[in-house]
Amino acid sequence: MTDVVIGVDSSTQSCTVEVRDLTTGALLATGRSPHPVTHPPVSEQHPDDWWQALVGAVRQAMAGLDVRVKGISVGAQCHGLVVLDERGEVIRSAKLWNDTTSAEYASEFVQRFGTAWWAEQIGVVPSAAITITKLAWLRDNEPEHFARMRRIALPHDWLTLRLSGRHVTDRSDASGTGFFSADTLTWRTDILRDVIGDREWEPMLPTVLGPDEAAGSLTAEAAAELGIDERAVIGAGGGDQHLAAQGIGLGRGDVAYSLGTSGVVFATTPDPVIDRTGAIDGVANVTGGYLPLVCTLNSTKVTDVMGRWLGVDHAELSRLALSAPLSTERPVMAAYLDGERSPRLPWARGMLAGLSTETSREQLALAAFEGVALGLVRGERRFAANGIAVDGRTILLGGGARAEANRQIIADLTGRPAVMVDAPEGTARGAAIQAAAVARGLSVSEVTRDWAPAVTSTTEPRADRTGIWDRYERLADLQSAGESF
């Protein structure tokens, strides 16, 4: 019987699990189960749906395997607010990261203290995405639920609670709440009291585990539902992008582009990152260092919509985009279809400029891909401006990385080859790495090195796209000036 670990990715769209050999990391099976579809600005899911999807995905992956599960870890979508009552029951559906109904509170908090203050205190400047703004929304819009609240959890915290029976979190996910200092690694209950209200916050917050610390063992109840051995150890878990960094083997100087519902560009550093402009979130990673990142709300959804408008599938949209001539006056898109997080423009809408009677289907397809890529490459430029090394590999991951147009355009805009590695499910793979580390008594960093994935494709730069930068910046500035259309 083979000893294995299970890595879990509980994303906005679905739960994906990977079963990997405990020692070698070889992939033995994969399972997937969908989550309810959400539509911002109100984006909510009930945590029970996450659990049922996790159970379904694990049972699917384990079917027919003769293995013994030694460890499990969960990576999940960040920032979502799960509130529990005194019995530990979920009070209401979780508000997710892409729910923008708390935007007014983000603006209020930033106006009150200033962008630089938030960056210095917690490494993150409030946006509608982060948890503290959702607490303010709950306080004012559902005071009865706010009064019943006795525990606060993030999505991965709640799933870890269901697995282990312990109310715990990790430093990576905690640092995206708005009330945890990534620098000092402490909960900032003073901020909660100041901006949310004078309550006994300490008992409501999960214990923050260290990078290589276990949450405990699988409970008998959870083991019965999952159909696996209850002696399995549970890892601390982490945020989805943070564990994806381990799954893809992100090293110093590398820059990762994650192309999913949201778009994220991130790197890794040993020291805290404080960007007083608020453009970079200076969050902690899952190994003891830091994971500066820039996150946009709009990535593959933009190309999905353009494909629907043009009546083509993903492959044809990519082909159209790469066949478009790179004229200096081609259409350009500010891809803020559902508001935006970076920059913080929750009320914004997409803009497409430079249209003429000669505009072609190919150019419209290109505008969608370039609009997404330009927003993310702008994030990489912020890294460089803040002294973060960006001289390593450009690694693409997520569903959008399968589109040749995304790989080529990002390679062209960065001037570096864009590579993909053998980690199509980066978060689930990273969670499996963490599970193997705690099960074997090793560090996550050690197992990350041992399980480093091979490069599966390399896309070399081949075109000069720099001429579109000024036009893109001018278009994006129209939204930043406060004009809503």
C-alpha positions, 0 to 999 in steps of 0.5 A: 500500500502506497503512502500518499498526501492530498492537496486541496484547492478550494477556488471560487469556481470549484474544488480540485484535489491531487493525490500524490506519493508521499515521498516522490511527489508523483501524481496518482489521481485528481478529483474535481467538483464545482462550486456554485456560480457567483456574479459580482457585485454580490458574490457569496457562497455557503461554506457547506457547498465547499465541504460537499465539493471537497468530499466529492472531489476526494472520493472521486480521486480516491476511487480505485486507489490502494493507498494510505493518506498520511496528510492533507492541506487546504489552499483556498480563495483568500479574503472571504468572510465566514462567521460562526455562532457560539455553537460553531455553526455558519451564520450566513453565506460567506462574502467572497473576495470578489464581492464589491458591496463593501467598497464604501468601507474600503474608501472610508478606511483609506481616507481616515488613515491614509494609504501609507499608514495601512501599508506600514501597519499591515502591508495591505491597503484596504479594498473591497476584497479584503476581510475587514471591509466585509466585517464593516458591511456585516455590522451595518447591514446585518446587525443581528448576524454581527451580534451573533458572531463568535468566530471569524474564519477565512475559507481555508480556515473553515475547511481546516476546521472541518478537517481537524476540529481546530480553529486555526489559520496560517500567516499567508492567508491571515495577512490578507484580512486587513487586521494582521501585520505581515511584518510582526505576524500578529493580529491587530485587534486594535485596528478591529476595535478602532474601525469595526467596534469594541468587541472581544476580538481575541477569542474570535480569531484563529490561532496562526500556525507556523509554516511547518506546523500541523493543525492536528489530525483528521477527525473521525467524522471528517474521515468517515465523510471523506472515506480515508484514514483518520490518522492523517495529519492536517497541514496549516493550509494557506491562501491559493496564490501562496500555495501555488508559489510552492507548487510551481517552485517559485524562486528568488527573482522569478515572477509568476502570472496567475491567470484565472477568474482574477489575475495575480502577479507575484514574486518571493522575497525574504523580507517584508515589502511595504509599498506606501502607494498601496499598489503592492500587497505585502503579504506573508508566504507559506515558508517564512518569507513574503509574497508581494503580489498585485491582484486584479479582478478581471482576467479570464472572464474578460477573454471569456466575454470577448469570445462570447461577443465574437461567437468563438471558442477559446482556441479561436479567440487566441488564434484571432488575437495572434493574427492581428496586426500590431498597428500603433493605433490598434484598439486598447482596452482597460479591462475593468469589466466588474470593477477593479482591485488594482488599482482600487476602482470597485465602481469602474467599468471596462473601456475600449478605445481606438475603434474605427471602421477598419477595426477587425475581429482580430484586433478586438480579440487582441485588445481583450488579451492585451488589456488583461496582460497590461494590467498585470505587467504594470504590477511587475513594473511596480515590483521593480520600482520597489526593489523586488528582483524580477530577473528570473523566470516568468512563470505562467499558471492558471487556466488562462495560461493554456491560451497561446495568446496570453503566453506570447503577449506576456513574453513580449511585454516583459521581454523575457521568455514565458515558461509553463511548468508541470504544475497545471494545478499549482495550488493543489500541488503546493498544498500537497507539498505542505501536507508532505512536509508536515507528514514527513517532519520536513520543512515546506521549503525542503519539499518544494525543492525536492518536488520542483516541477519540470518546464513543459513549454517556453514562449520566447518574445517575438514582437515589440508591444511597448508602443501600446503602453502610453495609450493604455495608461491614458485610458486607465487614467480616465477611470482613475480620475473618477469618471464612471461610464 
